[in-house]
Amino acid sequence: MKDFFPILKSLKKQKIAPILLTLQVAITFMVLVNTAYMIGERSKKMQRPTGLDEANTFYIVTNFLSEPHQVIAEQNDILRQIRGVEGVVGATALPSLSLVGWGRYTDFYLEPNGNSVGFGGYLSSDEHALKTLDLEMIAGEWFVPSDILETDKEGTFLPSQVVVTQALAQKIYPDNWRDIVGTTLYFNGAPHHVKGVIKTLQNAWQFWSAVDATVLAGVNEAQPASPSHIAVRTQPGRLEEVMNNTVETLLKTPGRKIEKMSTMREVRQKAYKEDLATSKILTAIGVGLAIITALGIFGQARYNVSRRTQQIGTRRALGANKWDIVRFFMVENAVVSSIGVVIGLLGAIILNNQFVELLSINPVPLSYLLAGTVVIFILGQLAVIYPATRASRVSPAIATRGA
Amino acid sequence: MLIMKNLAKVFYADRIKTQALHPFDLQVEQGEFVSIIGSSGSGKTTFLNIAGLLEEHSEGVYLLGGQDVTTMKDKQKSAFRNEKIGFVFQSFNLIPELNLYDNVDMPLRYRKFTAAERDKRIMQALEQVGLAGRKHHYPNQLSGGQQQRVAIARAIAGSPAMILADEPTGNLDSKMAQGIMTLLKDINAQGTSIIMVTHDNEQAAQANRIIQIKDGHLSELKTLEKAIA
């Protein structure tokens, strides 16, 4: 503290250079906090669970070889073949799947001609989906085989048994989401009986606000015009092996083609490709700006050291030891950084308010502002260590001999 | 107060040995005013730097205030320098961004004085050099002579046993120079030893003793005429 007030007075006298550096620190703080927050938000978004055992799940798309009226039977046969592969935990047909980017969505009604009570994604499958997708039932009951309808048309128009995600149940029954069990949901003109509630099952679109609001209908659907989409869950650590064996097994049937096969990790990577790229760009901007600021502080400190060589020598001659000199430059930087951070805090809040309005994101929480303060402070101190150490090596004899 | 025995300084530049100061003995008692004269490059500044603990000596023993400074570490040496020695430089070496008060305060901040003690010392020192009324002024608002007075106030504020003055009037006109000499003599009269390096024989003659340095050899002169001769 013994250097604090003289440094403050000295900075006040110097004006331009400290003001410019302070502004640089402020701008860096402002941008850094907002980019860090946006990266954090994206990261949280990318880490949302689909509800599936992603590490051990893949999906496979294969063609139908039989006549249109036999596709259901053929699909069941394909599923039997896959379930017979060593290491398969479960397999189920799903016309759409979490994060794949294609699927169906619908509005929900509690009365046939009533108002919409919510909207969400539509998935359909059979009783094997619970085990295959690793779903967690949290209310009501799961499908029994007799619940499952089979159709070679679009199943969404059939009155069916359904389970819904907790997110959808909460949207429809905000006071007590469990009340949805046993009710009838109307969508696509048909009544659907809600058997139970599952904890999580994301639908096809990660960017959609209703990605967690999903209805899973007990419909085994196979349309002749579309290939069969099948999700497969394997025993832990056997994903690659099972994928290879599944392909080998299916291709034993003449004419069978594997149109597509992808792990859920690949599906996730693809779904969040843009978010990941944006995060990388934001990270690069943040890191780049932090480096530029650190270099700015470093350069300013070095310039100060070379400009003040004789002054440093004089201070040494008059009794400052090496640590006093290091501390002088560290405190000087801390003062500049602190003023910069205070200005930056105000700027960050103003900038964030604009982002909140323009990009519909939440306000930056206090923790980010505090973390930003610490980061900028440490960054400044790290940048000034080398010049400050160099300054401490200035010989006190410079005071008499000149720089 | 200051005892140097068989003290010498050798520089090595590109493995070439330069004997800046040949071995010499010197003793300065408390309250003495000693002038160091010699031509440029003779070793005056080297001597002053060694005496002020700004440079290491190569050989010999240096006792200051009864303490051997040879083995002192940087931290100890800095504190010792701060407490025992006041410096007056040819170019004043004031901090331009600090006002007179803060300039005088600077070495005191390296000591564990209370704020009140520092304030008392600063004001006393500024009063002694006649600049107490201008304590909020900055160095660039003063004449050269006034700046040197501030430097002297800075040197005496810590009550050192010895002041080392390096050409203190070198950048001043004769009128201002005489004012500074009068001030230094006043300070010396109060018991502070002064060792002053100077080119000016008239000023050197105002000291109690005159040491001449010629090609790194120190010799004490009985009278100034010998030096001139």
Interface residues (C-beta under 8 A of the other chain):
Chain A: K2 D3 P6 K9 S10 K13 Q14 Q310 Q311 T314 R315 R316 A317 L318 G319 A320 N321 K322 W323 D324 S395 P396 A397 A399 T400 R401 G402
Chain B: T45 L48 N49 G52 L53 L54 E55 D74 K75 S78 A79 R81 N82 E83 F87 F89 Q90 S91 N93 I95 P96 E97 L98 N99 D102 D105 M106 P107 R109 Y110 R111 Y138 R154 G158 D166
